[in-house]
Amino acid sequence: MSETIRMAIRTLGVASLFIAGNALASGYHFGVQSVSSQGVANSNAAEAEDATVLFYNPAGMTRLPGTNISGALVVVDPHISFSNLNATNSRKKTVTGNDGGSPTAPVYVPQTYMTHQINDQLFVGLAMFVPFGDKTNFDEKWIGRYNGTDLELMTLALNPSIAYKVNEQFSVGAGVTAQYMKARFKKMIDLGKLTVGGNPSPALDGSMDYEGDNWAYGFNLGVTWKVDDSLRFGAAYRSSLSHSLQGDTKFTVPSVFPPGIAVAGKLLNSNGTVDLETPDSFAINFYKKLNSQFALTGDWTHTWHSKFQDLILKTDAGFNADIEQKWRDTDRFSLGLSYQYNDPLKLRFGLAYDQSPADQAKYRIANLPDSDRYWFSTGFNYAIDKNMSVDLAYTYVKFKDSSMANIDSSNAVTTNADISAYANVFGAQLNYRF
């Protein structure tokens, strides 16, 4: 392997640690781990065309002879807007402030995959990808500030795997996952209730700023079935991971209040813990070659989002913040069509419908305003030579219009809004076979 490729792998892996992506799939899943798959709306796991199949199904690497490497960069440009925004505290006082500004910005997320054939039956692989992510930043004086101002969720998964080709029809695969997660959450605290009249005011706000990280471990399994030269099926399971994020919680209290306010309210800088169990998922997919030019792909993925019922921050000083979520399990359906236009050029198209785990307004929060979403994808693969190819893809993700009516337990503030969101996603991927 050339030193240039080694350097590219190291650079992509390190960069992943510092990049958060806005959630494109249900919940806080990042949603794009392969640009070749992005072009068909993540429907082509059974096709197993390049090393990125490691994310979807480790058994698929038995279709990749030799050594294969794929490096991708995904650019996400999200847009969220709020209308009919209002908030009231427990005393029915109206929260005043601005509209929050522009809470999102483009983000850049790399992914890297490598597979190697040991012999006719045994294959190994290594994947580095971003499975979850979200990043929003609101003005600290906005109306929904007691619901949240800043959220950053950054992850990096290292996923070595192994696959065995049982015969010409069946292959099995398994992998282990080491996942690093780093999270930051900031919100304002309504201290205006301590003054005469009890009106919430930015000038009387305190703040809570938490940051923590953790490593967690899981596994994934996969099987593929080749019915004949034109039809293949795949099934895969990816386990949940249990994170216990350990970090620091910092509080601020306006100088107009006596020092005893921070002590009485337990608003003291201390260690903080957040327990988070990521959802497991199961997928079934197919690849059907219709003729020498056209192929159809499809995928159904079920995700156990119901593992996420409450997000609780516990501090050593006794301050607890509980965000009730009560998420539900979800299903994602996707279909794709590929067209081999000529020898070097393959065109791709895809559609997907992805259910949201937050099916009620009271379980949506400003920093993660999740709703059902629709994917409209297109892309292409161009073979530069017999060993090298490039993939480019574009996806428009439309979030179903939704509403928020969330009650924050630590502030007893209800935040209401109608939410509209969409995202543009651009991807580029380089594939090389040795």
C-alpha positions as CSV (number, residue, x, y, z in Angstrom):
1,M,0.0,0.0,0.0
2,S,1.4,3.4,-0.9
3,E,2.3,6.0,1.8
4,T,-0.2,8.4,0.2
5,I,-3.1,6.0,0.9
6,R,-1.8,5.4,4.5
7,M,-1.8,9.1,5.1
8,A,-5.3,9.5,3.7
9,I,-6.6,6.8,6.1
10,R,-4.9,8.4,9.1
11,T,-6.2,11.9,8.1
12,L,-9.8,10.7,7.7
13,G,-9.8,8.8,10.9
14,V,-8.4,11.7,13.0
15,A,-10.7,14.2,11.4
16,S,-13.8,12.2,12.2
17,L,-13.1,12.7,15.9
18,F,-13.7,16.5,15.6
19,I,-16.7,16.6,13.2
20,A,-20.4,16.4,14.1
21,G,-23.0,15.8,11.5
22,N,-26.6,16.9,11.6
23,A,-29.0,13.9,11.9
24,L,-30.3,12.9,8.4
25,A,-31.8,9.5,9.4
26,S,-34.3,8.9,12.2
27,G,-33.5,10.1,15.7
28,Y,-29.8,11.2,15.9
29,H,-28.4,8.8,13.2
30,F,-26.1,10.6,10.9
31,G,-27.5,8.7,8.0
32,V,-24.8,8.7,5.3
33,Q,-22.0,6.2,5.7
34,S,-21.4,5.5,2.0
35,V,-21.6,7.8,-1.0
36,S,-22.2,4.9,-3.4
37,S,-25.1,3.9,-1.3
38,Q,-26.3,7.5,-0.9
39,G,-27.0,7.6,-4.6
40,V,-29.7,5.0,-4.2
41,A,-31.0,6.3,-0.8
42,N,-29.1,3.6,1.2
43,S,-30.9,0.7,-0.6
44,N,-28.0,-1.3,-2.1
45,A,-26.4,-3.2,0.8
46,A,-27.0,-6.5,-1.1
47,E,-25.1,-5.1,-4.1
48,A,-21.8,-5.0,-2.2
49,E,-20.1,-3.0,-4.8
50,D,-17.2,-1.5,-2.7
51,A,-15.7,-1.6,0.8
52,T,-18.4,0.6,2.3
53,V,-20.6,-2.5,2.5
54,L,-18.8,-3.1,5.8
55,F,-21.2,-0.6,7.5
56,Y,-24.3,-2.4,6.2
57,N,-23.4,-6.0,6.1
58,P,-19.9,-7.5,6.9
59,A,-20.8,-10.7,4.9
60,G,-20.9,-8.6,1.8
61,M,-17.1,-8.2,1.6
62,T,-16.8,-11.8,0.3
63,R,-17.9,-10.3,-3.1
64,L,-14.8,-8.0,-3.1
65,P,-11.6,-9.8,-4.3
66,G,-8.2,-8.6,-3.3
67,T,-7.7,-5.5,-1.2
68,N,-10.3,-2.7,-1.4
69,I,-10.3,0.8,0.1
70,S,-13.0,3.5,0.0
71,G,-12.6,7.0,1.4
72,A,-15.6,9.4,1.4
73,L,-16.4,12.9,2.4
74,V,-20.0,13.9,3.0
75,V,-21.1,17.6,3.2
76,V,-24.4,18.3,4.9
77,D,-26.2,21.7,4.6
78,P,-29.2,21.6,6.9
79,H,-31.9,24.2,7.3
80,I,-34.3,24.5,10.3
81,S,-36.9,27.3,10.7
82,F,-39.5,27.9,13.5
83,S,-42.8,29.7,13.3
84,N,-45.5,30.5,15.8
85,L,-42.7,30.3,18.4
86,N,-43.7,31.0,22.0
87,A,-42.9,29.9,25.5
88,T,-44.4,30.3,29.0
89,N,-43.1,29.5,32.4
90,S,-44.8,27.7,35.3
91,R,-46.3,31.1,36.4
92,K,-47.9,31.6,32.9
93,K,-45.5,34.4,32.3
94,T,-44.5,34.9,28.6
95,V,-40.8,34.3,27.7
96,T,-39.4,37.1,25.6
97,G,-36.5,36.9,23.2
98,N,-35.5,36.6,19.6
99,D,-36.1,33.8,17.0
100,G,-32.8,32.1,17.7
101,G,-30.9,33.2,14.6
102,S,-29.5,30.5,12.2
103,P,-29.0,27.3,14.4
104,T,-27.4,25.2,11.7
105,A,-24.4,25.4,9.4
106,P,-22.7,23.1,6.8
107,V,-20.7,20.2,8.3
108,Y,-18.1,18.0,6.7
109,V,-17.9,14.3,7.6
110,P,-15.3,11.7,6.4
111,Q,-15.7,7.9,6.3
112,T,-13.1,5.2,5.6
113,Y,-13.3,1.5,4.8
114,M,-10.9,-1.3,3.9
115,T,-11.4,-5.0,3.0
116,H,-8.8,-7.7,2.4
117,Q,-9.1,-11.2,1.0
118,I,-7.0,-13.7,2.9
119,N,-8.0,-16.7,0.7
120,D,-10.9,-18.0,-1.3
121,Q,-13.1,-18.2,1.7
122,L,-11.8,-15.8,4.4
123,F,-12.0,-12.0,4.3
124,V,-11.3,-9.2,6.9
125,G,-12.2,-5.6,7.0
126,L,-11.8,-2.4,9.0
127,A,-14.3,0.5,8.9
128,M,-14.1,4.0,10.4
129,F,-17.4,6.0,10.2
130,V,-19.6,8.5,11.9
131,P,-22.8,6.7,13.0
132,F,-24.5,9.4,15.0
133,G,-24.3,13.2,15.1
134,D,-26.1,16.4,15.6
135,K,-25.1,20.1,15.9
136,T,-27.3,23.1,16.5
137,N,-26.5,26.5,18.0
138,F,-29.2,29.1,18.9
139,D,-28.7,32.6,20.2
140,E,-28.6,32.6,24.0
141,K,-31.4,35.2,24.1
142,W,-33.9,33.3,21.9
143,I,-37.4,32.5,23.1
144,G,-36.6,28.8,23.3
145,R,-33.4,29.2,25.3
146,Y,-34.8,27.2,28.3
147,N,-35.3,24.3,26.0
148,G,-31.7,24.5,24.7
149,T,-29.2,26.7,23.0
150,D,-26.2,24.5,22.0
151,L,-26.1,20.8,21.2
152,E,-23.1,19.0,19.8
153,L,-23.0,15.2,19.4
154,M,-19.9,13.8,17.9
155,T,-19.1,10.1,17.3
156,L,-16.5,7.9,15.7
157,A,-16.9,4.1,15.3
158,L,-14.0,1.7,14.7
159,N,-15.4,-1.5,13.3
160,P,-13.1,-4.4,12.4
161,S,-14.9,-7.4,10.9
162,I,-14.5,-10.9,9.4
163,A,-16.4,-12.8,6.8
164,Y,-16.5,-16.4,5.6
165,K,-17.7,-17.6,2.3
166,V,-19.5,-20.8,3.1
167,N,-20.2,-21.7,-0.6
168,E,-21.2,-19.9,-3.8
169,Q,-24.6,-19.1,-2.3
170,F,-24.0,-18.2,1.3
171,S,-21.6,-15.9,3.3
172,V,-21.6,-14.9,6.9
173,G,-19.9,-12.0,8.7
174,A,-19.4,-10.5,12.1
175,G,-17.7,-7.4,13.5
176,V,-17.0,-5.6,16.8
177,T,-17.5,-1.9,17.3
178,A,-15.6,0.5,19.5
179,Q,-17.5,3.8,19.5
180,Y,-16.3,7.1,20.9
181,M,-19.0,9.6,21.8
182,K,-18.6,13.2,22.9
183,A,-21.5,15.4,23.7
184,R,-22.1,19.0,24.7
185,F,-25.4,20.5,25.8
186,K,-26.1,24.1,27.0
187,K,-29.3,25.7,28.0
188,M,-30.4,28.7,29.9
189,I,-32.1,28.6,33.4
190,D,-35.1,30.8,34.3
191,L,-34.1,32.6,37.5
192,G,-36.6,35.5,36.8
193,K,-39.0,33.6,39.1
194,L,-37.0,34.8,42.1
195,T,-37.7,38.5,41.4
196,V,-40.8,40.5,42.0
197,G,-43.3,39.7,39.2
198,G,-41.5,36.5,38.2
199,N,-41.0,37.5,34.6
200,P,-38.4,35.5,32.6
201,S,-35.7,37.8,31.2
202,P,-32.4,37.2,29.4
203,A,-30.8,39.6,31.9
204,L,-31.9,37.3,34.8
205,D,-31.0,34.0,33.2
206,G,-28.5,31.5,34.5
207,S,-27.0,28.8,32.4
208,M,-26.0,25.2,32.4
209,D,-23.2,23.9,30.2
210,Y,-22.4,20.2,30.2
211,E,-19.7,18.4,28.3
212,G,-18.8,14.7,28.5
213,D,-17.4,11.7,26.6
214,N,-17.1,8.0,26.7
215,W,-16.2,4.8,24.8
216,A,-18.7,2.0,24.4
217,Y,-18.6,-1.4,22.6
218,G,-21.0,-3.5,20.5
219,F,-21.1,-5.9,17.6
220,N,-22.7,-6.5,14.2
221,L,-23.7,-9.6,12.3
222,G,-24.6,-10.3,8.6
223,V,-25.5,-13.0,6.1
224,T,-25.8,-12.9,2.3
225,W,-27.6,-15.3,0.0
226,K,-26.9,-15.4,-3.7
227,V,-30.0,-17.0,-5.4
228,D,-28.5,-16.8,-8.9
229,D,-26.4,-14.4,-10.9
230,S,-29.2,-11.8,-11.0
231,L,-30.6,-11.9,-7.5
232,R,-29.1,-11.5,-4.1
233,F,-30.5,-11.0,-0.5
234,G,-28.8,-9.8,2.6
235,A,-29.7,-9.5,6.3
236,A,-27.8,-7.7,9.0
237,Y,-28.0,-6.7,12.7
238,R,-26.1,-4.0,14.5
239,S,-26.3,-4.0,18.3
240,S,-27.0,-1.1,20.7
241,L,-24.2,0.4,22.7
242,S,-24.5,1.7,26.2
243,H,-22.7,5.0,26.9
244,S,-22.2,6.5,30.3
245,L,-20.8,10.0,29.4
246,Q,-18.7,11.5,32.1
247,G,-17.8,15.1,32.1
248,D,-18.1,18.6,33.6
249,T,-21.2,20.6,34.3
250,K,-20.7,24.4,34.6
251,F,-23.3,26.9,35.8
252,T,-23.5,30.7,35.7
253,V,-25.7,32.9,37.8
254,P,-26.2,36.7,37.2
255,S,-24.3,38.9,39.6
256,V,-27.6,40.6,40.7
257,F,-28.4,37.4,42.7
258,P,-26.7,36.7,46.1
259,P,-24.2,33.8,46.1
260,G,-26.6,31.7,48.1
261,I,-28.9,31.3,45.1
262,A,-26.4,29.1,43.4
263,V,-26.1,26.9,46.5
264,A,-29.8,26.7,47.1
265,G,-30.5,25.8,43.5
266,K,-27.6,23.3,43.4
267,L,-26.2,25.4,40.5
268,L,-22.6,24.5,41.3
269,N,-19.9,23.4,39.0
270,S,-19.4,19.6,39.4
271,N,-19.0,16.4,37.6
272,G,-22.0,15.3,35.5
273,T,-23.1,11.9,34.1
274,V,-25.4,11.2,31.2
275,D,-26.4,7.6,30.3
276,L,-27.4,7.0,26.7
277,E,-28.1,3.7,25.0
278,T,-27.9,3.9,21.2
279,P,-30.5,1.9,19.3
280,D,-29.9,-1.5,17.7
281,S,-31.2,-2.2,14.2
282,F,-32.1,-5.0,11.8
283,A,-32.1,-4.8,8.0
284,I,-33.2,-7.0,5.1
285,N,-32.2,-5.9,1.5
286,F,-32.1,-7.2,-2.0
287,Y,-30.3,-6.7,-5.3
288,K,-32.0,-7.6,-8.6
289,K,-30.3,-7.3,-11.9
290,L,-33.0,-6.7,-14.5
291,N,-30.8,-6.8,-17.6
292,S,-27.3,-5.8,-18.7
293,Q,-28.0,-2.2,-17.9
294,F,-30.6,-1.9,-15.1
295,A,-30.6,-3.1,-11.5
296,L,-33.1,-2.6,-8.7
297,T,-32.2,-2.4,-5.0
298,G,-34.3,-2.3,-1.9
299,D,-33.9,-2.1,1.9
300,W,-36.1,-2.3,5.0
301,T,-34.5,-1.3,8.3
302,H,-36.1,-1.6,11.7
303,T,-34.6,0.4,14.5
304,W,-35.3,0.0,18.2
305,H,-35.4,3.7,19.1
306,S,-37.8,2.9,22.1
307,K,-34.6,2.3,24.1
308,F,-34.5,6.1,24.4
309,Q,-37.1,7.1,27.0
310,D,-35.4,9.8,29.0
311,L,-32.2,11.9,28.7
312,I,-31.1,12.5,32.3
313,L,-28.2,14.6,33.5
314,K,-27.1,14.0,37.0
315,T,-24.5,16.2,38.7
316,D,-22.5,15.5,41.9
317,A,-23.9,18.8,43.3
318,G,-27.5,17.4,43.1
319,F,-28.8,19.2,40.1
320,N,-30.7,16.9,37.8
321,A,-32.1,17.7,34.3
322,D,-34.5,15.2,32.8
323,I,-35.7,15.5,29.2
324,E,-38.6,13.1,28.6
325,Q,-38.5,11.5,25.2
326,K,-40.6,8.3,25.1
327,W,-39.4,7.5,21.6
328,R,-40.9,4.7,19.5
329,D,-39.4,2.0,17.3
330,T,-39.2,3.0,13.6
331,D,-39.0,1.6,10.1
332,R,-37.2,2.8,7.1
333,F,-38.0,1.8,3.5
334,S,-35.8,2.6,0.5
335,L,-35.7,1.7,-3.2
336,G,-33.0,2.3,-5.8
337,L,-32.4,2.0,-9.5
338,S,-29.0,1.9,-11.2
339,Y,-28.4,2.3,-14.9
340,Q,-25.1,1.3,-16.5
341,Y,-25.0,4.0,-19.1
342,N,-21.7,2.8,-20.7
343,D,-18.6,0.9,-19.6
344,P,-17.2,3.5,-17.2
345,L,-20.4,5.3,-16.1
346,K,-23.2,4.0,-13.8
347,L,-26.1,6.3,-12.9
348,R,-28.0,5.9,-9.6
349,F,-31.4,7.1,-8.3
350,G,-33.1,6.4,-5.0
351,L,-36.1,7.2,-2.8
352,A,-36.6,6.5,0.9
353,Y,-39.2,7.1,3.7
354,D,-37.8,7.2,7.2
355,Q,-40.1,7.3,10.3
356,S,-39.4,9.5,13.2
357,P,-39.2,8.1,16.7
358,A,-40.6,11.3,18.1
359,D,-44.2,11.0,17.1
360,Q,-45.6,13.6,19.6
361,A,-45.0,17.3,19.9
362,K,-44.1,17.0,23.6
363,Y,-41.2,14.8,22.8
364,R,-39.5,17.1,20.3
365,I,-36.8,19.5,21.5
366,A,-35.5,22.5,19.7
367,N,-32.0,21.1,19.3
368,L,-33.3,17.8,17.8
369,P,-36.6,18.6,16.1
370,D,-37.1,15.2,14.6
371,S,-39.9,14.2,12.2
372,D,-40.6,11.8,9.4
373,R,-38.4,12.4,6.4
374,Y,-38.2,11.7,2.7
375,W,-35.0,11.1,0.7
376,F,-34.6,12.0,-2.9
377,S,-31.2,10.8,-4.1
378,T,-29.2,10.6,-7.3
379,G,-25.5,10.0,-8.1
380,F,-23.1,8.2,-10.3
381,N,-20.0,5.9,-10.3
382,Y,-17.3,6.5,-12.9
383,A,-14.5,3.9,-13.4
384,I,-11.2,5.8,-14.0
385,D,-9.6,2.4,-14.8
386,K,-10.0,-1.2,-13.8
387,N,-8.8,-0.5,-10.2
388,M,-10.0,3.0,-9.4
389,S,-13.4,4.6,-9.5
390,V,-15.1,7.7,-8.0
391,D,-18.7,8.1,-6.7
392,L,-20.6,11.4,-6.5
393,A,-24.1,11.8,-5.0
394,Y,-26.6,14.4,-4.0
395,T,-29.6,13.9,-1.7
396,Y,-32.4,16.2,-0.8
397,V,-33.9,15.3,2.6
398,K,-37.3,16.8,3.3
399,F,-38.5,16.7,6.9
400,K,-42.3,16.5,7.4
401,D,-43.6,19.7,8.9
402,S,-44.0,19.2,12.6
403,S,-44.7,21.0,15.9
404,M,-43.1,21.2,19.3
405,A,-44.8,21.5,22.7
406,N,-42.0,20.5,25.1
407,I,-42.0,21.0,28.8
408,D,-38.6,21.3,30.4
409,S,-38.6,19.7,33.8
410,S,-35.7,21.8,35.3
411,N,-37.3,25.1,34.2
412,A,-41.0,24.1,34.1
413,V,-41.1,26.1,30.9
414,T,-43.3,25.1,27.9
415,T,-41.9,25.9,24.5
416,N,-44.2,25.8,21.5
417,A,-43.3,26.1,17.8
418,D,-44.1,24.9,14.3
419,I,-41.0,23.4,12.6
420,S,-40.0,23.2,9.0
421,A,-36.7,21.6,8.0
422,Y,-34.7,20.2,5.0
423,A,-31.2,19.4,4.1
424,N,-28.9,19.2,1.1
425,V,-26.4,16.4,1.2
426,F,-23.3,16.2,-1.1
427,G,-21.0,13.2,-1.2
428,A,-17.7,12.2,-2.9
429,Q,-16.0,8.9,-2.6
430,L,-12.8,7.4,-4.0
431,N,-12.6,3.6,-4.4
432,Y,-9.3,1.7,-5.1
433,R,-8.7,-2.1,-5.6
434,F,-5.2,-3.6,-5.2
